[in-house]
Amino acid sequence: MAPKSSIAEASAFPFRYAALALLLPVALWLYYPSAPAPTPPPNATATQLAVAPEAARCPAQVQPLNVGADWHPEDDAAYKSQAVERLRDAVRIRTEAFDDMGGPEDPRFESFLELHSLLEASYPKVFSSLQVEKVRRHGLLVTWQGTDPSLKPVVLMAHQDVVPVDAITASRWTHPPFSAHLDEDGWIWGRGTTDCKNTLLGALSAFEKLLEDGHQPTRTIIISSGADEEIGGTRSAKYIAERLEERHGYDGVAFILDEGISAIDQAYGLTLARLGIAEKGAVSIKLDVLTPGGHSSVPHGSHTGIGILAKLVTTLEENPELPIMREGSPLLTELQCAADYGRLPPALKASVRDPSRWEALSRQMSAKDNIVRAFIGTTQAVDLIHGGVKINALPEFATASANYRINFLSSVNTTLDHLITVLRPTVKSFNLTFDVLGSHADIDNNVVRFSVLPTTAHEPAPLTPTSGPVWELMAATTRHIWKGAVVTPSGMIGERHGHEGNF
């Protein structure tokens, strides 16, 4: 997942690094019924492995797995060129998702139908040979039925929508955001190149090529593609999830492969391959300050409602939840892998190995890097604020909204309890009523209301195990593609995608 930035560099995508990665996971499940057994890390002693608690240890590095030894579409120059042009064509279609979009009838969804037409033309065998369903008009479900119905299907997930581009910032892009510019180094520039049309077209390209080559999967494979990931998933993804659960039942799929973050990186003297096993939760809250009106020539005190709201916002920002790594934290497990296989400064390695130092290490690392902090703890961003209607009239109403991305190992209630506890003394200092989640809904003046914005509360996803056949299959395939890589857990710091599904 690319950062949702107006700067074009965040949306450049090199096809050469992803061609094989996009194809092999699909091909893998066509042939291979089980994963190889893990082997102990060759560079880690038994003593090293025993130091950290089990849930914080680096996963065993399985042997590389090469299922498609006789299948090399990435070596076909014509095929690679075709794949590049398919992605460029898709990026040029402005499938922007706006927060105020309505249902399927909203005319701003029409661009998604244009994308569907492009996909149908680009992947004729997929659309003529497989079951392709439109879910609530703009969602897509592509099902390739396997020969063994007793096997749970695999779901490959990728959304069609992209973050809107603010016209005011368009000139700041190195290349126009929907130009799909291909530079001399092989990078494609544009919105959706890494979030997430590359993944969607990668799966469709794999399907199309495998169909052309006459392959038939043993296990059913499904491509699930919503049109509203960037705006909460309630207009499209929710209905796809419901259909999948209705069709396959609770816990009815083998695994879901979705967009991730970080991917392949050079760090600690290693090639790290990060597989996402965790998704943060999310919640958005609103603070409303209701105070008496009047003329600004005679204010009621030192602070208007806007001033009180500003104090409340300052209180929140000065008292964030403290980041902390503990057993199960993906970043902590990555550091354990670095301690096993890579080069860490002795002091850092000692801290990684000693659970009593994890809290101090968390604060030290998060203070230096905002991205690290996002991986370790719950983040807070006050994104919206409004108050007053006229320059010489005291504001009777002021409001602010803040968004929280909840630590992989925390919960919505933990976050809300922290916020309420932090805010209560400030509200009391102004002698105002604190209406917490409707506790004093009958009071309509001299009150601060704390509420949760509808449909925004999502718990963090359960952690995917870093052992067993699914992890080992993905890790072994990854280690074949990137020779010598150490596979480690990572997580999605944006929000979980699976909150609508129980399938």
C-alpha positions, 0 to 999 in steps of 0.5 A: 500500500502506497502512502496516500500522498499528493507527491507522485514519487509515492505512486511509482511502480517498477514492473520488473520487481513485481512480475514474478511476485504477482504470478507465482502465488497464484500459480502456486495454488494451482499445483501445490497442496501443502507447504514444505516443513520449516527448518531451523534458522542456520545462523541462530543458535539454540540459545539465541532462539530460547532467549525471546518468548515464543510469540516474539521469536523470528519464524523458522526460515523454510526452504525455498519452494519452486513450483513453477519451474517449467513456467516462466512468463516473466521471460517473455518480453512481449508478455511483460510489455503487454502487462506494463501497458495493461497497468498503464491503461488502468491507471489512466482511468480515474476511479477516485473514491470520495468520502461523500459518495452515495450508493451504486447510482452515484454518477461518480462511480461511472468511471468504475464501469469504464475500468470494467470494460477495459478489464474485459477487453484486456483479459478476454479468457478470464471474462469468457471462461470463468465466473465473473460477477458484478456485486452491487454494480461496481464490485467484482468477483472472479471465480476459477472453480477448482477440480477438488470442491473439498478444498477451501478456496483462496481469495486474492483481494485488490481494490479498484478505487484510488484516493482522489487527487486534489486539483490544488496539488496536481502541479506538485506531482512529478508527472500528472497523477493519471498519466501513467508515465513510463520513465526510462528506468521502468517506473510507472508513475500515477495514482493506483500504481501501487495502491492497488491496481497493480495487485488487481491486474497482477492477479488477472494477468496470472489468470489470463496467462494460465488459462492461455497455457491450459492450466486447471487449478485443483483448488478454487481461486477467487479474485475479490475486488471492491470499489470503495476501500478508500472510503470504508468498504460499506458501499461495495466490499461489505456486499462482496464479503456477505456473498462470499460468506453466504457461499462458503460459510464462516471460516470457509476460505483457506486464506486471503492474500491482500495488499500489504506494506514494506515488501522487500527491503535491505536492512540490518545487513539483510534482504528482508521480505515482510509478509503482512500478518497483522492489521491495525484497527481504527476509530474516529471520534468527534468533539462538539463544544456547545456554548452560549452565543452572543456578540464578540464585544462581550465574550463570556470569559477567557475562552470562546467555544472555539478556544475551549475546543482548541484546549481539548485538541491540545490535551489530546495531542499532548497525551497520546497513547504510549507506543510499546512493543510486546509479544506478537508485535510485528516490528519486535519479531522483525528485530528478533530476525535481525538479531538472529541473522543480521547485524545489529549494534550490541546495545540494540541486540541486547535490548531486543533480546531482553523483554524488560527493555522493550518498553524503553526501546519502543519509546526510543525508536518511535521518537526517532521515526514516525513510521516506526511509531505507527508500527508500534503504537496507536496513532492519532490525527486531528483531521477536521475542525470547524466553528462559528458562523460570523466574525463578530458573533460568539460561536455557539457550536465548535467541532473537531474530529480525530482519527485513530489507527489502533495498535495491532495488539490493542482494542477500540475500547482501550483507545476510547477509554484513554481518550475519555480519561485524558479529556475529562479533567480539561472539560471539568476545568471549564465547568462544562458537562461531559457528554460521553457517548450520549450519557448527557444527551439531554443537555444542549448548552455548556456541554462537551459531547464525545462521540464515535463517528458512525461505521468507523470503529473496527477492531484490529484483526487477529494475528495470522500465525507465523507457522503452519502451512499457509505461512510456510507456503508464502514464505517458501515461495517468497524465498525462491523469488528473492534468493537469500531473503529472511522472511519476517512478519509485518503489518498494515498500519492503515487499517484492517481490510477484513472487518466486513468478512467472516468467511 
